[in-house]
Amino acid sequence: MPYANSDYCHLMLNNLDLPFDENKYKHITELCNVHKLTYKLYKDVTEDKNNFYSRIVRKEEYAKSSNQW
């Protein structure tokens, strides 16, 4: 069984409120394909359209509008 660091599944959670960065997103998803997220977020995080949370939740909207992902 391959070794996997359990800290990796929290990386995305720790970045949800930060401005989205494509390189950081790719790095995190390459480290781990299972991520611990939460539904307990402040309103300013859920309403921000440029953070990691927004890009993950609204993935289809971004893909259609910007031809990314």
CYANA upper distance limits for C-alpha pairs under 8 A (distance plus 0.5 A):
  6 SER  CA     10 HIS  CA      8.33
  7 ASP  CA     11 LEU  CA      7.54
  8 TYR  CA     28 ILE  CA      8.04
  8 TYR  CA     31 LEU  CA      7.07
  8 TYR  CA     32 CYS  CA      6.54
  8 TYR  CA     35 HIS  CA      8.24
  9 CYS  CA     13 LEU  CA      8.43
  9 CYS  CA     32 CYS  CA      6.79
  9 CYS  CA     33 ASN  CA      8.40
  9 CYS  CA     34 VAL  CA      6.44
  9 CYS  CA     35 HIS  CA      4.89
  9 CYS  CA     36 LYS  CA      5.96
 10 HIS  CA     14 ASN  CA      6.83
 10 HIS  CA     35 HIS  CA      6.73
 10 HIS  CA     36 LYS  CA      5.94
 10 HIS  CA     37 LEU  CA      7.99
 11 LEU  CA     15 ASN  CA      7.06
 11 LEU  CA     28 ILE  CA      7.18
 11 LEU  CA     35 HIS  CA      8.13
 12 MET  CA     16 LEU  CA      6.75
 12 MET  CA     25 TYR  CA      8.49
 12 MET  CA     28 ILE  CA      7.27
 12 MET  CA     35 HIS  CA      6.94
 12 MET  CA     36 LYS  CA      7.82
 12 MET  CA     37 LEU  CA      7.67
 13 LEU  CA     35 HIS  CA      7.92
 13 LEU  CA     36 LYS  CA      6.71
 13 LEU  CA     37 LEU  CA      5.62
 13 LEU  CA     38 THR  CA      7.75
 15 ASN  CA     52 PHE  CA      6.95
 16 LEU  CA     45 VAL  CA      8.26
 16 LEU  CA     51 ASN  CA      6.92
 16 LEU  CA     52 PHE  CA      5.15
 16 LEU  CA     53 TYR  CA      5.19
 17 ASP  CA     45 VAL  CA      6.06
 17 ASP  CA     51 ASN  CA      6.15
 17 ASP  CA     52 PHE  CA      6.81
 17 ASP  CA     53 TYR  CA      6.99
 18 LEU  CA     51 ASN  CA      5.72
 18 LEU  CA     52 PHE  CA      6.72
 19 PRO  CA     50 ASN  CA      6.15
 19 PRO  CA     51 ASN  CA      4.65
 19 PRO  CA     52 PHE  CA      6.82
 20 PHE  CA     25 TYR  CA      8.17
 20 PHE  CA     50 ASN  CA      6.37
 20 PHE  CA     51 ASN  CA      5.04
 20 PHE  CA     52 PHE  CA      5.26
 20 PHE  CA     55 ARG  CA      7.74
 21 ASP  CA     25 TYR  CA      6.64
 21 ASP  CA     52 PHE  CA      8.21
 22 GLU  CA     26 LYS  CA      6.70
 23 ASN  CA     27 HIS  CA      6.66
 24 LYS  CA     28 ILE  CA      6.66
 25 TYR  CA     29 THR  CA      6.68
 26 LYS  CA     30 GLU  CA      6.54
 27 HIS  CA     31 LEU  CA      6.93
 28 ILE  CA     32 CYS  CA      7.05
 29 THR  CA     33 ASN  CA      6.24
 41 LEU  CA     45 VAL  CA      6.90
 41 LEU  CA     46 THR  CA      7.27
 42 TYR  CA     46 THR  CA      7.16
 43 LYS  CA     47 GLU  CA      6.55
 44 ASP  CA     48 ASP  CA      6.53
 45 VAL  CA     51 ASN  CA      8.12
 45 VAL  CA     53 TYR  CA      7.85
 46 THR  CA     53 TYR  CA      7.44
 46 THR  CA     54 SER  CA      7.31
 47 GLU  CA     54 SER  CA      8.26
 48 ASP  CA     54 SER  CA      7.18
 49 LYS  CA     54 SER  CA      5.87
 49 LYS  CA     55 ARG  CA      7.97
 50 ASN  CA     54 SER  CA      6.82
 50 ASN  CA     55 ARG  CA      7.55
 51 ASN  CA     55 ARG  CA      6.96
 52 PHE  CA     56 ILE  CA      6.68
 53 TYR  CA     57 VAL  CA      6.58
 54 SER  CA     58 ARG  CA      6.14
 54 SER  CA     59 LYS  CA      8.27
 55 ARG  CA     59 LYS  CA      5.84
 55 ARG  CA     62 TYR  CA      7.66
 58 ARG  CA     62 TYR  CA      6.99
 59 LYS  CA     63 ALA  CA      6.70
 59 LYS  CA     69 TRP  CA      8.13
 60 GLU  CA     64 LYS  CA      6.71
 61 GLU  CA     65 SER  CA      6.70
 62 TYR  CA     66 SER  CA      6.18
 62 TYR  CA     67 ASN  CA      7.85
 62 TYR  CA     68 GLN  CA      7.26
 62 TYR  CA     69 TRP  CA      8.25
 63 ALA  CA     67 ASN  CA      5.48
 63 ALA  CA     68 GLN  CA      5.35
 63 ALA  CA     69 TRP  CA      5.99
 64 LYS  CA     68 GLN  CA      8.23
